[in-house]
Amino acid sequence: MFAIVHILESLGIGGAQSMAFELYHAIKTYYPQYPQQMIYTQKRRIDQEFISSYNVPCEFIKNNNSILQQISKHKKVVVLFHKLASSNHKILDLIKDKTRAKTMVINHTLYRSSAWKNVKSADVMVSVSKHMLQLLNKWYPRINKIQIYNSVSVDRYDSISPRKNNKKDIFLTGRINRICSWKHSHGWIEWCKNVKLKKKMIHEYIGGGIGSNNRSHKKMYKSRNVVSMMGNISNFSEKVSIIKDWDIFLYETNKDEGISMAILESLACGVPVVCSNHFGNKEIIEEGINGYVFRDRNHAQDILRDLIKHPKKLEELKRTTKQHFIDKLDLKYTSGQYIEEMEKLFKKEIKKKPTKKVLKTKKIPKKKKKPVKQSLREKINNVAETQPNNKFTIITSIYNK
């Protein structure tokens, strides 16, 4: 038995934070024998509504010595460090140097940091996609690595009702991500506004920027279709109710990433995903089962047209999307992988000492000593010593005198 201490630097809205909370809930549900603690070290960009809506107890500890004290309370403990693109490994180094804790790093973002190249304080690093694992092996060759997909627990989503928006004559799509050059482009907004479909498309875009209020403002772009920029949705239940209302999660990113938590949230809601041809998202999309991967925007248009033309196909796709997630992607499976890998950290390999081969030698029988020949006088003396009353002995002793 061991304790698990999660450490995050920031608790602003983001995929890493959502994954940390989801994993906390899954371990609490399926492996309650492992006590957990959630620590965050910075108050910048914190979103209290986001935190409280996940109902995970979080403790702010800025001082490194205080963090070490918390960890040292446990006889056996795994520190689960949630690595962001900007994360440094100073606290991890201190934990490894000052405590007996095992350390597991979840690499949430597909980002190469030269500062992590020679890190020795991570017992194991978790890659959230297969493609990421290949790159991490090149970037950080000294760190032991494993691959476990991001996920969410479908049972946390089932009880939340959809928003029930009236969408009889519209095709409702949406996406969720941070507004940044990595994931977002103005060209995407223009395409969504003007793409020609049999139904009018409303594209709801959830997400805000960092450090720029203008990017977070709610906006509406209207043309043939409508793009509704909704800003950040902090509340978990409100966000899920909106997702459940969508026909399709429609997503394009500008380059490879890990595994989008928003995509997983949509799949858990039974909303199929139509996404661009980028790792690692395409690793979890099975063609015609839980969505489609498009080569370019023209291909995306063809997919949307086909689904609008065949509503029964779309309904069946929604059904298989939900079932596929339950069978293959649910966090109840991947949380078990985390526990299994943590347990491995405590299993010491017993190295058997090589035994020396002892050669069996034949016993050499001892040679019997040959009797030493005695002179007549020596024989007489022996008789005299052993048989002093012998007549022969008496005569001999008189003679010797």
C-alpha positions in Angstrom: 0.0 0.0 0.0 1.3 3.5 -0.8 0.0 7.1 -1.0 -0.2 9.2 -4.1 0.7 12.9 -4.1 -0.2 14.8 -7.2 1.8 17.9 -7.9 0.7 20.6 -10.5 2.3 24.0 -10.9 -0.9 25.7 -12.1 -4.7 25.2 -11.7 -5.9 27.3 -14.6 -8.2 25.8 -17.2 -6.3 23.2 -19.3 -6.1 19.6 -20.5 -3.4 18.7 -18.0 -5.4 19.9 -15.1 -8.6 18.2 -16.3 -6.6 14.9 -16.7 -5.2 15.3 -13.2 -8.7 15.7 -11.7 -10.1 12.8 -13.8 -7.3 10.5 -12.7 -7.9 11.5 -9.1 -11.6 10.6 -9.3 -10.9 7.3 -11.1 -8.3 6.2 -8.5 -10.7 7.2 -5.7 -13.5 5.2 -7.3 -11.7 2.0 -8.4 -8.7 2.0 -6.1 -9.9 3.7 -2.8 -7.2 1.9 -0.8 -4.6 4.3 -2.1 -4.9 7.7 -0.3 -4.3 10.8 -2.5 -3.3 14.4 -2.1 -3.5 17.2 -4.7 -0.9 20.0 -4.4 -0.5 23.0 -6.6 2.5 25.4 -6.3 1.5 28.6 -8.1 -1.6 30.8 -7.9 -1.2 32.4 -11.3 -4.1 31.9 -13.7 -6.1 29.9 -11.2 -9.8 29.3 -11.9 -11.7 28.6 -8.7 -15.0 27.7 -10.4 -13.1 25.2 -12.6 -11.5 23.6 -9.5 -14.7 23.5 -7.4 -16.8 22.0 -10.3 -14.5 18.9 -10.3 -14.9 18.5 -6.6 -11.2 17.6 -6.0 -9.6 18.9 -2.7 -6.6 20.9 -3.7 -3.9 22.4 -1.4 -1.8 25.3 -2.3 1.8 24.9 -1.0 4.4 27.2 -2.4 7.3 26.4 -0.1 9.4 23.5 -1.2 10.3 22.4 2.4 6.6 22.3 3.2 6.0 20.1 0.2 8.8 17.8 1.3 7.2 17.6 4.8 3.9 16.5 3.3 5.6 13.8 1.2 7.7 12.6 4.1 4.6 11.9 6.2 4.0 8.7 4.2 6.1 5.6 4.6 5.6 4.6 1.0 4.5 7.3 -1.5 4.5 8.0 -5.3 4.8 11.6 -6.4 2.7 12.1 -9.6 4.2 15.2 -11.2 2.0 16.6 -14.0 4.5 18.2 -16.4 3.4 21.2 -18.5 5.4 22.7 -21.4 6.8 25.4 -19.0 7.5 23.0 -16.0 10.9 22.8 -14.4 12.2 19.8 -12.5 13.7 21.6 -9.4 11.0 20.3 -7.0 11.3 16.9 -8.5 15.1 16.9 -7.9 14.5 17.9 -4.2 12.0 15.2 -3.7 14.3 12.6 -5.0 17.2 13.9 -3.0 15.5 14.5 0.3 12.8 11.8 0.5 12.3 8.1 -0.3 9.4 8.8 -2.7 9.1 7.2 -6.1 8.5 9.7 -8.9 6.3 9.4 -11.9 6.1 12.3 -14.4 3.1 12.6 -16.8 4.2 14.4 -19.9 1.0 16.2 -20.9 2.2 18.4 -23.7 4.1 17.5 -26.9 6.9 20.0 -26.3 10.6 19.5 -26.2 12.4 21.1 -23.2 16.2 21.0 -23.3 16.2 21.4 -19.5 14.7 17.9 -19.1 17.3 16.1 -21.3 19.5 15.0 -18.4 16.9 14.7 -15.6 17.7 11.9 -13.2 15.0 12.5 -10.6 12.1 10.9 -12.6 11.8 7.1 -12.0 9.4 6.9 -15.0 7.8 9.3 -17.5 4.4 8.7 -18.9 3.7 9.5 -22.5 0.0 10.1 -23.3 0.3 8.9 -26.9 2.3 6.4 -29.0 3.7 9.1 -31.2 4.7 11.2 -28.2 6.6 8.2 -26.8 8.7 7.9 -30.0 9.7 11.6 -29.6 10.3 11.4 -25.9 12.7 8.5 -26.4 14.8 10.8 -28.7 14.4 13.9 -26.6 15.0 12.4 -23.1 17.0 9.2 -23.6 18.1 8.8 -20.0 14.5 8.7 -18.6 12.6 5.4 -18.4 9.3 5.8 -20.3 6.0 4.1 -20.7 2.8 5.0 -22.7 -0.7 5.4 -21.2 -3.5 7.2 -23.0 -5.3 10.1 -21.5 -8.9 9.4 -20.6 -12.0 10.3 -18.6 -14.5 8.2 -16.7 -17.8 7.9 -18.6 -19.8 7.4 -15.4 -19.1 11.0 -14.4 -20.7 12.2 -17.7 -23.8 10.0 -17.9 -25.7 11.8 -15.2 -25.4 15.2 -16.9 -28.3 16.1 -19.3 -27.7 17.8 -22.6 -28.6 21.5 -23.0 -31.5 20.5 -25.3 -31.0 23.3 -27.9 -33.5 23.4 -30.7 -31.5 22.2 -33.7 -34.1 20.9 -36.0 -32.9 22.8 -39.1 -29.2 23.2 -38.1 -26.1 21.1 -38.0 -24.5 21.8 -34.6 -20.8 21.3 -34.2 -18.2 22.5 -31.7 -14.7 22.3 -30.4 -12.8 23.1 -27.2 -9.2 24.3 -26.9 -7.0 27.2 -25.8 -6.9 30.0 -28.4 -3.2 29.9 -29.5 -1.2 29.6 -32.7 -0.6 25.9 -32.0 -4.3 25.0 -32.1 -6.1 28.0 -33.6 -6.1 29.9 -36.9 -8.3 32.6 -38.3 -8.5 30.6 -41.5 -10.5 27.9 -39.5 -13.1 30.5 -38.5 -13.5 31.7 -42.1 -13.9 28.1 -43.4 -16.5 27.3 -40.8 -18.4 30.4 -41.6 -18.5 29.7 -45.4 -18.4 25.9 -45.9 -21.3 24.8 -48.1 -23.5 22.2 -46.5 -27.2 21.1 -46.9 -27.9 22.5 -43.5 -26.8 25.7 -41.8 -23.9 24.9 -39.5 -23.5 26.5 -36.1 -20.0 26.0 -34.8 -19.6 26.6 -31.0 -16.0 27.3 -30.1 -15.2 27.0 -26.4 -11.9 28.4 -25.2 -10.0 31.5 -24.2 -6.5 32.8 -24.5 -3.8 33.4 -21.9 -2.7 36.9 -21.3 -5.2 38.5 -23.7 -8.7 39.4 -22.7 -9.7 40.1 -26.3 -9.3 36.5 -27.2 -11.5 35.4 -24.3 -14.5 37.7 -25.2 -17.6 36.1 -26.6 -18.0 36.8 -30.3 -20.3 35.8 -33.1 -19.2 35.4 -36.7 -22.1 35.2 -39.2 -22.1 34.4 -42.9 -23.6 31.3 -44.6 -23.0 29.6 -41.2 -22.4 30.9 -37.7 -19.3 30.6 -35.5 -20.0 31.3 -31.9 -16.9 32.1 -29.8 -18.1 31.2 -26.3 -14.9 31.9 -24.3 -13.9 29.7 -21.4 -16.6 27.5 -19.7 -15.2 26.9 -16.2 -18.0 24.8 -14.8 -17.6 21.1 -15.6 -21.3 20.2 -15.8 -22.1 23.2 -17.9 -19.4 22.3 -20.4 -20.5 18.6 -20.6 -24.2 19.6 -21.2 -23.1 21.8 -24.1 -20.9 19.0 -25.6 -23.8 16.5 -25.4 -25.9 18.9 -27.6 -23.4 18.7 -30.5 -23.8 16.5 -33.6 -20.1 16.4 -34.2 -16.9 17.5 -32.4 -15.2 19.3 -35.3 -11.5 19.9 -34.7 -8.5 21.1 -36.6 -5.0 21.7 -35.0 -2.0 23.1 -36.7 0.5 20.5 -35.6 0.8 17.2 -33.7 -0.1 17.2 -30.0 -0.6 14.7 -27.2 -4.2 13.5 -26.8 -6.8 16.3 -26.6 -8.8 16.0 -23.4 -11.7 17.7 -25.1 -11.8 15.0 -27.7 -12.0 12.4 -25.0 -14.7 14.3 -23.2 -16.7 14.4 -26.4 -16.3 10.7 -27.1 -17.4 9.9 -23.5 -20.6 11.9 -24.3 -21.2 9.8 -27.4 -20.3 12.7 -29.7 -18.3 11.5 -32.7 -15.1 13.3 -33.6 -14.1 14.7 -37.0 -10.5 15.9 -36.6 -7.4 16.8 -38.7 -4.8 14.3 -39.6 -2.5 14.9 -36.6 -1.0 12.8 -33.9 -1.8 11.7 -31.3 -5.6 12.4 -31.7 -5.9 10.2 -34.8 -4.5 7.3 -32.7 -7.8 6.9 -30.9 -10.2 7.6 -33.8 -11.4 4.5 -35.7 -12.9 5.3 -39.1 -16.7 5.1 -39.0 -16.7 3.8 -35.5 -16.2 6.9 -33.3 -15.4 9.5 -36.0 -13.3 10.4 -39.0 -9.9 11.9 -39.7 -9.8 14.4 -42.5 -6.8 15.0 -44.8 -7.7 18.6 -45.6 -10.7 20.9 -45.3 -12.2 19.7 -48.6 -12.2 16.2 -47.2 -13.8 17.5 -44.0 -16.5 19.1 -46.0 -17.3 15.8 -47.8 -17.5 14.0 -44.4 -19.9 16.6 -43.0 -22.1 16.5 -46.2 -22.3 12.7 -46.0 -23.4 12.7 -42.3 -26.0 15.5 -43.0 -27.4 13.5 -46.0 -27.6 10.3 -44.0 -29.0 11.1 -40.5 -29.4 7.5 -39.6 -25.7 7.0 -40.2 -25.0 9.8 -37.9 -27.2 8.4 -35.2 -25.5 5.0 -35.5 -22.1 6.7 -35.4 -23.1 8.3 -32.1 -24.1 5.0 -30.7 -20.9 3.2 -31.7 -18.9 6.2 -30.4 -20.2 5.8 -26.9 -19.8 2.0 -26.9 -16.3 2.2 -28.3 -15.3 4.6 -25.5 -16.8 2.3 -22.8 -15.1 -0.8 -24.2 -11.7 0.6 -25.0 -10.9 4.1 -23.7 -12.6 4.5 -20.3 -10.4 5.7 -17.5 -11.3 2.7 -15.4 -8.9 0.8 -17.6 -6.1 3.3 -17.8 -6.2 4.2 -14.1 -5.5 0.5 -13.5 -2.4 0.9 -15.7 -1.2 3.8 -13.6 -1.6 1.8 -10.4 0.2 -1.2 -11.9 3.1 1.0 -13.0 3.3 2.6 -9.6 3.4 -0.8 -7.9 6.3 -1.8 -10.2 8.3 1.1 -8.8 8.4 -0.6 -5.4 9.2 -4.1 -6.6 13.0 -4.5 -6.1 14.7 -6.9 -8.5 16.5 -9.5 -6.5 19.8 -10.1 -8.1 21.0 -13.6 -7.4 24.6 -13.8 -6.4 26.6 -16.2 -8.6 27.4 -19.4 -6.7 30.9 -20.9 -7.0 30.9 -24.5 -8.4 32.6 -26.8 -5.9 34.4 -29.7 -7.6 33.7 -33.0 -6.0 37.0 -34.7 -5.2 37.5 -38.4 -4.6 38.5 -39.4 -1.1 42.0 -40.8 -1.1 42.2 -43.6 1.4 44.9 -43.1 4.0 47.9 -45.5 3.7 48.3 -47.9 6.6 51.6 -47.4 8.3 53.8 -50.4 8.0 54.8 -51.8 11.3 58.4 -50.8 12.3 60.6 -53.8 12.9 61.8 -53.9 16.5 65.1 -55.2 17.8 65.1 -58.1 20.3 66.0 -55.7 23.1 63.1 -53.4 22.2 60.7 -56.3 22.2 62.0 -57.4 25.6 61.6 -53.9 27.0 58.0 -53.7 25.7 57.1 -56.9 27.4 58.7 -55.7 30.6 56.6 -52.5 30.5 53.3 -54.3 29.8 53.9 -57.4 31.8 56.1 -56.6 34.8 55.3 -59.8 36.7 56.2 -62.1 33.8 58.9 -64.5 34.7 60.7 -63.8 31.5 60.5 -60.1 32.3 62.1 -60.6 35.8 65.0 -62.7 34.4 65.5 -60.1 31.6 65.6 -57.2 34.0 68.2 -59.0 36.2 70.3 -59.7 33.1 70.1 -56.0 32.1 71.4 -54.9 35.4 
